[in-house]
Every structure is written in C-alpha cells, then in structure tokens.
Amino acid sequence: MYRARMRLSFNVIVITPILALSAVVFALPAYSRTIFANGFEAVTLVTSGGGGTNYLWFGDDGLCQQSSRDAYGLLKRYHETDPQLGPVRDVARQQLAQMRAGGMRRLSLGVYFMHQPAPSGTLVDSSDPVEVAQVAVNLAQLLADVKAANFNGVLFRLFATNNINPSQPEFPAYGTTNFWPRVDEYWNLIEALRPALAASGVPYRIDLMVEGAPRDSNPVWIPESERYKYPANDTWSRAVRALWQRYVAAYGRGDTVGFSFIVDEDNNRMRSRVRHMRYVHEGTYPQIFALDIYAGTSPSWDEYEKFVKMDGYMRSQNPAGASWDRAGWIVSEAYYEDLLAAQALANAIRDTGRTVYYLTQWPLDRAGACQQPHVNVPPPYEWQVWPGSGF
C-alpha cells in the first residue's frame, strides 16, 4: 500500500497518554457478543480497545478512480460548504454518529500534505502558514465532534506526500540546500497541529509519518549487530531521525507511535526496518508501535504470516531497554470489512500473545469490483465483520 498511496497524484488529551490508554482500553469487558442464527455466541476479544476506520474523506464522486476522493478531504474542507452535500461539518457529524452507532470505538484521522501542491480538496500546502492555520482550526473542531460522538480515541496520522515525504525522490536529498528547509516545513506542520490534539480531551496518539519507518541497507559484510547504522536511503533516515529528535525534545515520547510501519513482503526488508529503529530513535523508542498489515501477493505472506514474522523480528532484534518484545501495537490499516484478514490477524494475535490495542481498517475492499484506486469504499463506513473475530 505504501508507494501507491504516497505517490498519489491529487490532480497535480492533555492527559498522560499511557494512563489515558489504560483508562480507556482496560475498562472494557473480557468478551463481546455476536448474534448468530442460533442465538448469542461469545467472541473472545483479541484487542482491548475496540476498533474502527481511517476516516479521511467525507464523500466520493462514485467513479472509483484515483482522483475520486480529491474533492472531499475531511480535514482540509471541514470549515467549508460543499455545493452538493452542504456544510462539511454537518455531513461529518452525521457520519460520525452513524459509525459510532454501528459499533466503532476508534478512528484514525489524518492530514495529507505536500510542499506547494496543485489545487486539491485533500492536499494541504505545508508551506502556506495561512492554510496550515486553517487546518489546525479544522482539526480542533473535528476532534470536538469526535468527542461529542463518544469515540474512545484517535490515531492522528501525517500522510506526507511526494516532495514532503523523504522516502520519495522529490524530497530534497540530504546534503543539498533545500534538505533542512523541507525538514523544517514538516516540523512546523507538526507544531501547528499538535496543540489541537493535546487540548481536545480525546485520547490520542500521533503517527509522525504514515509508513515512515525506514530500513537499513543490510550490509552483509558488517556484523548484524552493527548493520542498523547504515541507511538504505540516507535522506529518508536522516529526515525522520531529525524529526524524532525534535519531537522528543519538545514533547517527549508518550503520545506518539513514532513512524508507522508497512509490513514488508520480504524477510530481509522487514528485519532491516525493525533493526534500523536503533538508528532512527537513538535509544528513546516509542512505547507503542503502529503497523499497516495487508496480505501479500503470495499465500505464504498473508496477514497471519506477516504479523507473526513482524512479532518475531521485534523480539529477536530487541536492544537492551527497548521493550520491543512486549510493546503494544496498533494495527493502523487493514482491508475493509474483510473476513480473511480479521481471522488471520485474530489468530496471529492469539498465537503470539502480542498486545494489540485496536485496529482501524482502511476503506479498501479487496474483493470489490473496483480495484485500481487505493480507496474504493465511500463514507460512512461499516464495522460489522471485524467484531465477529474479536476486534
């Protein structure tokens, strides 16, 4: 899912987070009930905090194209009135109420942004202070509405796109004139948006870059214990390390998952991505990690296998004092209302014993007729399949 999303063309509380998570997560019952034809059957929970959906758009043009959501960016247009749908905030409140009534307890919200993008209804220009300030106001209002709808918490995700994403060739290379100004632009957006989250009263975590965890180059002539020092992409690794250093110095590590993972369909890449955290985080690690988990192209790389292998690398690569072997996870993306994914991930959680706090599905139905876009389900979203497997 990584490159498809990051290279899209868009027509171009304040409370102690760990305590807050505990208060919300562990007060839940030990089981849920699912209705079957023959009555009620208990379903053992595999997550402790429920689940929900990535909620990033309030509409869709129905054409099922890559650009079908461009005009409907939730956060960018929250203060606007759509010509067909009416005030965006009113639309969102109705959708929030419907999703909460359908059983969702969590949401992943986020901002898509880029340095000086072409006009878009989704992408925010992170170089424009006026636009960034408006998005900060929008975020505060959206969080107020999320709280009023009685959601238990959010993961807020930064979807860095093209020339503001250091994994992409459009980002200025490390050592060139524009590298540090672009890192500063990214950091300024974080500083502008975090106060709305901290003041909202909604339990939250921040994903500082969606699928932003880089990897090392796995130099085989170097002892494995030292390979983490050698980035596969120097620009990417140095940019996220700088962002992490600034974030920890300013706010600590308690309300962030760091940079979320794409779980690779490759053992070497997966191990290298985990191992390289020692370079990125320099001994101060997130207490909770976020992972996007989709089945690969081979049956041997389904959601179960990816989860189990990632768990294994978190344990085997665990440096002293890091607690990767027992840190909790958030599954920040998985296929929409997908029974195969739900069963595979539930089995993996049970078999590994890894704590998963919650899961937020991505609005992509892999069984749908329209497969080319990275999103093919319009809001409001349903939450019917995942609870049957304990989410």
N, C-alpha and C positions, 0 to 999 in steps of 0.2 A: 504493500500500500504506500510505501514511502515516496518513491520517486513520482508515482502518478499524482500524488496529492501536492507535493512540494513544488512540482514544476507545472502546475495548472496555468493555463492561460485564461485570465479573467477579462477577456476582451481587452487585450493588450497586445477571627472573629476577633474585636481584638480580644482573643482568649488564648490560653496556652494550647497550641494545636494538638499535642498528644493527649492532654486531658480532655479536650473537646472531642477528639475522635473516640476516646474511651467512653465518654458520657453518651455519645450518640450511638456507637456501634454495639457496645456490650450490654446495653439495656434491652436488647431485642430478645424475643423468645427463642428457645432452643430448636424450634421446628416451625414450619409453616404448613398450611393445609391446601391441598389441591383437590378440586372436585373431579371425580371420575364418574362414569356411568353408574357404577355400583355404590356410589356414596363418597365419603371422605377417606382419603388415604394420606397418611403423614409423609411429608417430604423433609428429609434432614437437610438443614441449611449447610451450604459449603462456604458462604460468605457471611460475615457478621453484620454488614451494614446495608443489605438490600442492593438495589441497582437501578439502572435507568438507561439514559441515552445521551449521546452527544447532540446537543441542541444548539445549532449554529445558524439555521435559516428558518424563516417564518413562512416561506412559500416556495413555489416551484412552478415553472411555466408549462409543465406537462409534456415537454418534448423529449425528455430523457437524453439530453446532450450534456457535454462537459460544462457548457455555459448556462444550463437550465436554472441554477441557483444564484447566478451572479447578481441579479437584481434584488435578492431577498436576504441580504446579510443582516442577521438579527441585531448584532451589536452596533454595526455602523449606522443602521437606519432606525434605531429604537425611538428616536425623537421625531421621526418623520410620519407623514401620512401617505400611504400607498394609494394610487389613483383607483385601483380596483378593490382593494381589501379594507381600506380605511386606515385609521391610526395604527401604526405598527405595535405600539404598546398595548392597545386593546386586543389586537389579534394574539399577541404573545400571552397575555393574561388568560385568555380563553384556552389557548393550547396548554399552558401550564396547568390550569385547573383540570383539563381533560386527562393529561398524562398522569397527574398525581392521583386522580380518581381511578385510573387504570392500574394502579399499584406501584408506580415508580416512586423511589425514595431519594434517588441521587441523580445529578445531572453533571455532564461535562459541558462547560461553556467555554468560549474562547474568542480570540481575535485573530483574523487573517490580516497580515500586514506586509508591506513592501516599501522600498525606497522609491518614491515618485512613480507609482503605478499609473497605467492608463485609467480613465474613468471607470469606476466599478461600483456596484452596490454592495460588495462584500469586502474588498481590499481597502484597508486603511493606509494612508500615506504616513508612515512613521517619521518622515522628515518635516511634516507640517504641524507645528505646535497647536494651531487652531483646531485642526481635525483631531489630533490626539486628545486635546482638552475636551472636545465634544464627546468622544468615545468614553472618556473617564466618567463624565456625567451620565452617559447612557448606561454604563456598567453599574453605577450606583443605583439607578432606577430599576434595572433588570434584577439586581440582587434583592432589592426591596420587594419586588414582585415574586421572586423565588421564595423568599422568606414568608410572604403572605400566603403563598400556596402551600406552605408547610412541608417543603422539601427538607431532608435531613442534612444536606450539604452538597458542595460542588467541587469539582476539579476544574480549575481555570487554566486553559491551555493557550500557549502562544504558538500560532501557526505561522512561522517565519517562511516567507515565500520568495523564491528566486533570488534577487540581488540583496536581500537582507538575511538570507539563510547561508551560513558559512560552509555548508556541505555542498553548495552549488557553485558552478564555475562563474556565475555572475557576481558573486561576492568578491570584493577586492582581496587579492592574495596577501597573505602575511608578508610583511616586508615592503609592501607598496604604500604609496602616500595615503590612500583612502581606507586602509585597513582599520586603523584606530578610530577615525571619524564614524565609520559604519558600526563598529562595536559600540561606540558612544551613543549612536542613534538607537540601537537596540536597547541599551541600558536605560536611556531616557524614557522609552515606552514603558518598561517595567516600573520605573519610579513613578510614572504618571498614573498607572492603573492600580498598583498595589494598594494605595490608601482606600480605594472604594471597597476592596475585599476586606481589608483589616477593620473597617468601620461598619461593615454590613450586619454583623451579628449572625451571619451564616457560616457554619463551619466550612473551611476551605483548605485546599492545597493548590499550589501553583506548579504547573508543568512549564518550566522555563523555555523549553523548545520541544515541540512535538517531534518525536522520533529523532531527537537531537543528540543522543549518546553516540559519540564517535568510537572508532576502534583503533587498535594499534596495527602495525604492519606485519606482525608476527615474524620477525627476522629469525630464521631457524638457526643461524649461527650464534645467536645470543641465548644464554640460559633462560628458560621460560620465566623464571622469577624476575628477570630484568626486561622482558620484552615489552612491558607496559609503557616504557619510556619512549617508544619510537612510534609516533603517529603515522597512520596510513594517509591522512590528509592533514598537513601541518596547519593550514588555515582554519579548518574546522576545529581541531583540537585546541589550538591556542585561543580562538574566539570564545569557545564555551568555557575554557578554564578561566579566562579573564572575567566572564560574566559570573561564574560561580564565586570567584574570589570577591567580587564587588557585592554580590548578594549576601554572602555570609558575613562580610564585614559590616554591612548596613543593617541586616535584619536577622541574622542567624540562619539556622538550617531548619527550624521547627515547622515552617508552614509550606515547605516545598518538597517535591519529589525529584528535584534536580531536572535532568533532561531525560524524557521518556525514551524507552527502547522500542525499536522494531525488532521482533524476534526473528532472526535470520533463518533461512533455509540452507544453512551451511554451518557445520560444526566449528570450523576454524574462525569464521566471522563472529559467530555467537560468543565463543570463548574469548576472542580478542576484544570484543565490545565490553564484556564484563571486566576483563583484566585491565583494560585501559582506563577504567574509572580511577585507578590509583594515580594516574597522570592528571586527569581532569579535576579530581576533588582534593588531591594532596592531603589525605588523611582526615578530612572533615566530610563525611558522607551523609547523604540523605538518610533519614530514618525509615522512610517508606519509598518504594520504587513503583513506577508506572510502566506498564508494558502493553503494546499493541500486538495481539496474537491472532493471526489468520492462518488457516491451513495452507500448506504449500502446494506445489504442483504434483508432488508425489504422495501417494497414500502413507508412505513412511514418515511424512512431515505434516501430519495432521495436528490439530490443536493440542491433543494429548501429548504427542511426542515433543512438540516444541516447548510446551510448558515443563515437562519432565526434564528435558535437556537443559533448559534455562535454569531450572532449580538446581540441577547438578553442578552447573558451572558457578552459580552463586555460592555454592558450598565449597567446591574444590578450589576456587580462586580467592577465597575469603582471606584478606590480610588480617593481621592481629588487630583487634579492637574495632573492626569494621562492622561485624554482626550481619554480614550479607547472608550467612547461613540461616538466620532466623528472622530477618527483616520481613515485614508485611508488604504485600503487593496490592496495587490497584490494577485491574485489567481495564485499561482505558479505552480499548477498542476491540471489538469482535464483530462477526457478521450479525446482521439484524434478524431478530426472531428466528434463530437458526437452531434447530433441534440437535443436529450433529455436533455443532460447536458447543452447545450447552452440555450435552452428555460427555463429550470428550474432556472439556475443562473441569466439569464436576468430578469426573473420575481421577483426573490428574491432581486436583487439589486434595482429594481424599488419600490418594496413594503416596503423595509426597509429604503431606502434613503441612504444607506451606500455608501460612495465613494469607487469605485474600479478603480485604475489607469490603470491596464492592466491585462491580463490573458495569461499564457503560458501553452499550452496543453502538456501532456505527451505522448510520442509515443506508446500508448497502446490503441488499438481499441477494445472496449469491445464486439463489435459484430463480431469480426474476428474469423476465424476458429481455429486459434492457440491461446489458452488462457493460457497455463501454464506459459510461461515466463512473466516477468514484463514489457517487451518491445516486441511488435510484428509488428512494422512498421519500415521499413528501411528508411534512409535519401536518398534524400532530402525530406522535409516534405511539406504538403499542408496546405493551410489556406483558405478554401472555405466555410465551414459550419458556423464557429463562427461569421464571419462578418454579416451573414444574421440575427443574433439575436442582433446585435448592438455592437459586440466586435471588 
